[in-house]
Amino acid sequence: MPKGYWIGHVTVSDPTAYEAYRAANAVAFAKYGARFLVRGGAQELVEGALRPRAVVIEFPSIEAARACYASPEYQAARALRLPVSLADLCIVEGWQG
């Protein structure tokens, strides 16, 4: 079964308020087995356009990635994120080679 990934690009307008989102999302991420691979590190844009913050989160399966996003725990965290950031987020199925 392929892993699932969230790939996000985020612009944070209020870093202090965004911390409440980060604290709240930990509940959903723990429940669904999420693991951060990238979390806002330095990035070098070489083509196109991106937001300033990149995030890649690995889940044990694509089903877990989808379930996490739809969960009440994540949706409660998301409600904290929406007023203080803009995000482009997709859920991607991992490649099994």
Sequence and secondary structure as in RCSB ss.txt:
>XXXX:A:sequence
MPKGYWIGHVTVSDPTAYEAYRAANAVAFAKYGARFLVRGGAQELVEGALRPRAVVIEFPSIEAARACYASPEYQ
AARALRLPVSLADLCIVEGWQG
>XXXX:A:secstr
   EEEEEEEEES HHHHHHHHHHHHHHHHHTT EEEEES      SS   SEEEEEEESSHHHHHHHHHSHHHH
HHHHHHGGGEEEEEEEEE    
